[in-house]
Amino acid sequence: MALNFADKFAELGHDVHIIIARNEIEHDVAGRHIYALSEDGILSRSRPINKLLLARRLRNIVSSIEADGKPFDFFISNAEEMDRLSGIARLPNVFIRYRNSMLHFLASKLGSKTGLKRAVRLFRWTRKFRRIYDSRHIVAITEAMKRELLEDVGLRPASITVIYNPFDFEGLRRRSEEPTPVPDEPYIVYSARISSRKNQELLIYAWLEACVPHKLVLVGGTTDEKEEAYLRHLKAIVKKLGVEDRVIFTGFQKNPYPWVKNAALFAMSSESEGLPTVLIEALILGTPVVSTDCPTGPSEILIGKFAQFLSPVGEISGLTANIRAALREYPPIDDEFLARFRNDYAVQRYLEHFDELAAKGRMADRQPK
């Protein structure tokens, strides 16, 4: 997503620089200005000191780039770590692209706690959240997130608006044509990190219950031991059900788009999302989509005649019914329906939003951290 932003801003003639906390790069970044604050995000074993050191490096990198006499107009923060560090570094004109459901995050932190313990933990996490995000300029990636932040969390931002994520339609379609050994027979695909939040287990059972001839392809890798354990759990289920020859685990794919484009159906089973990139990408590639109606995003993507393909979170039968229905008949997918997700539209909205706030004098002060 950061590269989508960078490429479109650069195409419009802007000087673009990407700063990352760790020197971990999985994509082709040739021709782009990339700066890493550290190799692994650790400059000190003390967490408070580590944050200060990373923030100082961030500030120094920005100063070195601005040494040519051209200050940055604005910054877009794309990750929680940079949300914090940009505040500590007191960078001016930072738009925080708010990406994930705060309510789902709080629920994960509260766990099964009840009574006083639950109340104390809720207070601590909410206070921490507000300390980072109050009085900041927030760009929520869905309307549902904006409502959640203002009404449920009680955030008091300096400004808040909604701008959907930017997508390079032509670039996605070009990459989807690259030679890839996808199955010759019809298949259903889900491309996502292997994790309990993505709930591939639900999809396996819904696909099996649908009794369709299509294979099931799960595209995605793991990032930690917890996800590795979940992957082993999924493979054990597949073995127990006796469908090892019909379920394909591809692992991480640098280019998942041929897998998505050539599928008969894209099925998403997540328990929560931000604005699920994979749903939009599948639609851009012309692949029919079904999804759980999880918070947040799917109900803002699958609107109108596509809303019928949303099913309740965690419900096997609803997803099963939609898989069958979508394979029977699916509405035509056209670019007019998807225009709100084009990268030129999203980038132009950022430029307009900055101009509006600058005209009101609301983007001049450094963040109070």
C-alpha positions in Angstrom: 0.0 0.0 0.0 2.8 2.4 0.8 4.4 1.7 -2.6 1.0 2.4 -4.3 1.0 5.8 -2.6 4.6 6.5 -3.4 4.3 5.6 -7.1 1.2 7.6 -7.7 2.6 10.7 -5.9 5.8 10.4 -7.9 3.8 10.0 -11.1 2.1 13.4 -10.3 5.5 15.0 -10.0 6.0 15.0 -6.2 9.3 14.1 -4.5 8.5 11.0 -2.5 10.6 9.3 0.2 9.7 6.1 2.1 11.0 5.6 5.7 10.7 2.2 7.4 11.4 1.2 11.0 13.2 -2.0 10.0 15.3 -2.9 7.1 12.8 -5.7 6.0 11.8 -5.4 2.4 9.7 -8.1 0.6 8.8 -6.1 -2.5 10.7 -4.7 -5.5 11.6 -1.1 -4.5 13.9 -0.3 -7.4 14.0 3.4 -8.3 12.4 4.5 -5.0 14.0 6.4 -2.1 14.0 4.0 0.8 15.5 4.7 4.3 15.6 2.3 7.3 15.8 3.5 10.9 17.4 0.2 11.9 18.1 -3.3 10.8 15.7 -5.0 13.2 13.9 -2.2 15.1 16.1 -2.6 18.2 18.6 0.0 19.2 18.3 -0.5 22.9 17.0 -3.3 25.2 15.1 -0.7 27.1 11.7 -0.1 25.3 11.4 3.6 26.3 15.0 4.3 25.3 14.5 2.3 22.1 11.6 4.4 21.1 13.5 7.6 21.8 16.5 6.4 19.7 14.3 5.4 16.8 12.5 8.7 16.9 15.8 10.6 16.9 16.9 8.6 13.8 13.6 9.4 12.2 14.0 13.1 12.9 17.6 13.0 11.6 16.7 11.3 8.4 13.9 13.8 7.7 16.3 16.7 8.4 18.9 15.2 6.0 16.3 14.9 3.2 15.2 18.5 3.9 18.8 19.8 3.7 18.1 20.6 0.0 15.9 23.5 1.3 12.6 21.8 0.4 10.6 20.7 3.5 8.1 17.9 3.4 4.5 19.1 2.7 3.2 16.2 4.7 3.8 12.6 5.9 1.6 9.5 5.8 2.1 7.0 8.6 1.2 3.5 7.5 2.0 1.4 10.7 1.4 1.6 14.4 5.1 1.9 15.1 5.4 5.0 12.9 2.3 6.4 14.4 4.1 6.5 17.7 7.6 7.4 16.4 6.3 10.3 14.3 4.7 11.8 17.4 7.7 11.3 19.6 9.9 12.9 16.8 7.4 15.8 16.7 7.1 15.6 12.9 4.8 18.2 11.5 1.9 17.5 9.2 1.5 13.8 9.8 -1.6 12.0 8.4 -2.1 8.8 10.3 -3.7 6.3 8.0 -5.8 4.4 10.5 -6.0 0.8 9.3 -7.4 -1.6 11.9 -10.4 -1.9 14.2 -9.6 -0.5 17.6 -12.6 -2.4 19.1 -11.2 -5.7 17.9 -7.8 -4.8 19.2 -9.2 -4.0 22.6 -11.2 -7.2 22.6 -8.0 -9.2 22.0 -6.2 -7.4 24.9 -9.1 -7.9 27.3 -9.4 -11.6 26.5 -11.6 -13.4 29.1 -10.9 -10.9 31.8 -14.0 -9.9 33.9 -14.9 -7.5 36.6 -12.2 -5.1 37.9 -9.4 -6.7 36.0 -11.3 -6.2 32.7 -12.1 -2.5 33.6 -8.5 -1.8 34.6 -7.1 -3.3 31.4 -9.7 -1.5 29.3 -8.8 1.8 31.0 -5.1 1.3 30.5 -5.3 0.4 26.8 -7.8 3.1 26.0 -5.6 5.7 27.7 -2.5 4.5 25.8 -4.4 4.6 22.5 -5.7 8.2 23.2 -2.2 9.3 24.2 -0.9 8.3 20.7 -3.9 9.4 18.6 -5.7 12.3 20.3 -5.0 15.6 18.6 -3.5 13.9 15.6 -4.7 14.1 12.0 -6.5 10.8 11.2 -7.3 9.4 7.8 -9.6 6.4 8.4 -9.7 3.9 5.6 -13.4 3.1 6.1 -16.5 5.0 7.3 -17.0 2.3 10.0 -13.6 3.0 11.4 -14.3 6.7 11.6 -17.5 6.1 13.5 -15.7 3.6 15.8 -12.9 6.0 16.6 -15.2 8.9 17.4 -18.2 7.2 18.9 -17.0 4.0 20.5 -13.4 5.0 21.5 -14.1 8.6 22.1 -11.0 9.8 20.2 -10.5 13.6 19.9 -8.5 14.0 16.7 -7.2 17.3 15.3 -9.0 16.3 12.1 -10.5 13.1 10.7 -11.7 12.1 7.3 -12.2 8.9 5.3 -10.1 8.0 2.2 -10.1 4.5 0.8 -6.8 2.8 0.1 -5.3 3.4 -3.4 -5.0 0.6 -6.0 -3.1 0.5 -9.2 -5.6 -1.2 -11.5 -3.4 -1.5 -14.5 -0.4 -2.6 -12.5 -2.4 -5.3 -10.7 -3.7 -6.6 -14.0 -0.3 -6.7 -15.6 1.1 -8.7 -12.7 -1.8 -11.1 -12.8 -0.7 -12.1 -16.3 2.8 -13.2 -15.2 3.5 -17.0 -15.7 2.6 -18.9 -12.6 1.9 -22.6 -12.1 -1.8 -22.2 -11.0 -4.0 -25.3 -11.1 -5.5 -26.3 -14.4 -8.8 -27.3 -12.9 -11.4 -24.9 -11.3 -10.6 -23.7 -7.8 -11.6 -21.3 -5.1 -8.9 -19.1 -3.6 -8.3 -17.1 -0.4 -5.1 -15.0 -0.3 -4.1 -13.9 3.2 -1.6 -14.5 6.0 -2.3 -17.8 7.7 -3.8 -16.8 11.0 -6.7 -17.4 13.3 -8.0 -13.9 12.6 -8.2 -14.7 8.9 -10.1 -17.9 10.0 -9.1 -20.2 7.1 -10.5 -23.1 9.2 -14.1 -21.7 8.7 -13.4 -21.5 4.9 -12.3 -25.1 4.8 -15.5 -26.3 6.4 -17.7 -24.0 4.3 -16.0 -25.1 1.1 -16.4 -28.8 2.1 -20.1 -28.3 3.0 -20.7 -26.6 -0.3 -19.9 -29.9 -2.1 -18.5 -28.1 -5.2 -16.0 -29.7 -7.6 -13.6 -26.9 -7.2 -10.3 -27.3 -5.3 -9.5 -24.9 -2.5 -6.3 -22.9 -2.7 -5.0 -21.1 0.4 -2.3 -18.5 -0.6 -0.3 -17.1 2.2 2.6 -17.6 4.6 3.2 -17.2 8.3 5.1 -14.6 10.3 5.6 -16.2 13.8 5.3 -19.4 15.8 1.6 -18.8 16.6 0.8 -18.7 12.9 3.0 -21.7 12.3 0.9 -23.6 14.9 -2.3 -22.5 13.2 -1.0 -23.7 9.8 -0.2 -27.1 11.3 -3.8 -27.1 12.8 -5.3 -26.4 9.4 -3.2 -29.2 7.7 -4.3 -31.6 10.4 -8.0 -30.7 9.7 -7.5 -31.3 6.0 -5.9 -34.6 6.6 -8.6 -35.7 9.1 -11.3 -34.8 6.5 -9.5 -36.8 3.8 -9.2 -33.9 1.3 -5.4 -33.4 1.2 -5.5 -33.9 -2.6 -8.1 -31.1 -3.0 -6.7 -28.4 -0.6 -3.5 -26.6 -1.7 -1.3 -24.5 0.7 0.9 -22.4 -1.5 2.9 -20.6 1.2 3.9 -17.0 0.8 3.7 -15.8 -2.8 5.5 -12.6 -3.9 3.0 -12.3 -6.7 -0.4 -13.8 -5.6 -2.4 -12.1 -8.4 -2.3 -14.9 -11.0 -3.7 -17.2 -8.4 -6.5 -14.7 -7.7 -7.2 -13.9 -11.4 -7.5 -17.5 -12.5 -9.8 -18.6 -9.6 -13.5 -19.2 -10.1 -14.2 -17.5 -6.8 -12.4 -15.5 -4.1 -13.7 -16.4 -0.6 -12.7 -14.4 2.5 -13.5 -15.8 5.9 -11.9 -13.2 8.2 -13.1 -12.3 11.7 -11.9 -8.7 11.4 -10.1 -6.5 8.8 -9.3 -2.9 8.1 -10.2 -2.3 4.5 -9.5 -5.8 3.1 -7.1 -5.2 0.2 -7.6 -8.7 -1.1 -11.3 -8.3 -1.7 -10.8 -5.1 -3.8 -7.8 -6.7 -5.7 -9.9 -9.7 -6.6 -12.7 -7.5 -7.9 -10.2 -5.4 -9.9 -9.0 -8.7 -11.5 -12.6 -9.6 -12.3 -12.8 -12.5 -9.8 -16.2 -13.0 -8.1 -16.0 -12.4 -4.3 -17.8 -13.7 -1.2 -16.9 -12.6 2.3 -17.8 -12.6 5.9 -19.4 -9.3 7.0 -16.6 -8.7 9.5 -15.6 -5.3 11.0 -14.6 -3.3 9.1 -14.7 -2.8 5.3 -16.4 -5.7 3.5 -19.9 -4.0 3.8 -18.4 -0.8 2.3 -16.8 -2.8 -0.6 -19.6 -5.2 -1.4 -22.5 -2.7 -1.8 -25.6 -2.7 -3.9 -26.1 -5.9 -5.8 -22.9 -7.4 -4.3 -24.1 -7.1 -0.7 -26.0 -10.4 -1.0 -22.6 -12.2 -0.9 -21.8 -11.1 2.7 -22.3 -13.7 5.5 -22.2 -13.5 9.3 -18.8 -13.8 10.9 -18.0 -17.3 12.1 -21.1 -18.9 10.4 -20.2 -21.8 8.2 -23.7 -22.2 6.6 -23.9 -18.6 5.4 -20.5 -18.7 3.7 -21.4 -22.1 2.2 -24.6 -20.7 0.7 -22.8 -17.7 -0.8 -20.1 -19.9 -2.3 -22.8 -21.9 -4.1 -24.7 -18.9 -5.1 -21.7 -17.0 -6.4 -20.5 -20.0 -8.5 -24.0 -20.2 -10.0 -24.3 -16.5 -11.0 -22.5 -13.3 -10.1 -23.2 -9.7 -11.1 -20.9 -8.1 -13.7 -17.9 -6.3 -12.1 -17.0 -3.0 -13.9 -14.5 -0.3 -13.2 -17.2 2.3 -12.6 -18.2 0.4 -9.5 -14.6 0.3 -8.4 -13.6 3.9 -9.2 -13.5 4.9 -5.6 -10.5 2.7 -5.0 -8.3 4.0 -7.9 -5.0 5.3 -6.8 -5.3 8.6 -8.6 -8.6 9.2 -6.8 -7.2 8.4 -3.3 -4.0 10.4 -3.8 -5.9 13.4 -5.1 -8.1 13.2 -2.0 -5.0 13.4 0.2 -3.7 16.5 -1.6 -7.1 18.2 -1.4 -7.4 17.3 2.3 -4.0 18.8 3.1 -4.8 21.9 1.1 -8.1 22.3 3.0 -6.4 21.9 6.4 -3.4 24.1 5.5 -5.8 26.8 4.4 -7.4 26.7 7.8 -4.0 26.8 9.5 -4.6 23.4 11.1 -1.5 21.6 9.6 1.1 24.1 10.7 1.9 23.0 14.3 4.1 20.1 15.3 2.4 17.2 17.0 2.3 17.7 20.8 4.4 14.8 21.9 
